[in-house]
Amino acid sequence: MYRIKPSKPSAVFSAVVGVAMIVFVLVRFPLREPFVWLWLAVAAGAVGFSLWAAFAKRGAEKVVEKDRSPLGH
């Protein structure tokens, strides 16, 4: 099994962009709109995922398992 991770600078950059998106939405759009809450939830999830992928020991964006056929090929 292989874990594929982004580089730490790439994942941290993604988190910073996500935080900037959250700040932008909070400043520019009214919070009474349901879409704004959906946008904020998705952006917060993306920030959390990026930070997890960057700093967690087992954080990975993709896990690849080597397929072993019963015939050994």
C-alpha positions in Angstrom: 0.0 0.0 0.0 1.3 3.4 -0.9 0.2 6.8 0.5 0.5 9.8 -1.8 0.8 13.1 -0.1 1.1 16.6 -1.4 4.2 18.6 -0.5 3.8 20.5 2.7 4.2 23.9 1.0 1.5 22.9 -1.5 -0.9 21.8 1.2 -0.2 24.8 3.4 -0.7 27.1 0.4 -4.1 25.4 -0.3 -5.1 26.0 3.4 -4.1 29.7 3.1 -6.1 30.1 0.0 -9.1 28.4 1.7 -8.8 30.8 4.7 -8.7 33.7 2.2 -11.8 32.4 0.6 -13.6 32.2 3.9 -12.6 35.8 4.8 -13.7 37.0 1.4 -17.1 35.4 1.7 -17.6 36.6 5.3 -16.8 40.2 4.2 -18.6 40.4 0.9 -21.8 38.3 1.3 -24.7 38.4 3.7 -24.8 35.6 6.2 -28.6 35.2 5.8 -28.1 33.4 2.5 -28.1 29.6 2.8 -25.5 29.3 -0.1 -23.0 31.3 2.0 -23.2 28.8 4.8 -22.7 25.9 2.3 -19.7 27.8 0.8 -18.2 28.3 4.3 -18.7 24.7 5.3 -17.0 23.4 2.1 -14.2 25.9 2.4 -13.6 25.0 6.1 -13.6 21.3 5.1 -11.0 22.0 2.4 -8.8 23.9 4.9 -9.0 21.1 7.4 -8.2 18.5 4.8 -5.3 20.4 3.5 -3.8 20.9 7.0 -4.4 17.2 7.8 -2.6 16.2 4.6 0.3 18.6 5.3 0.9 17.8 9.0 -0.6 14.4 10.0 1.9 11.5 10.0 -0.6 9.4 8.0 -2.3 12.2 6.2 -2.6 11.5 2.6 -4.8 12.6 -0.3 -4.7 9.2 -2.0 -4.0 5.6 -0.8 -2.9 3.2 -3.5 -3.0 -0.5 -2.8 -1.0 -2.9 -4.9 -3.3 -5.4 -6.4 -2.0 -8.9 -6.2 -3.7 -11.4 -8.5 -4.1 -15.0 -7.3 -1.8 -16.2 -10.1 1.1 -14.1 -8.8 1.2 -11.8 -11.9 
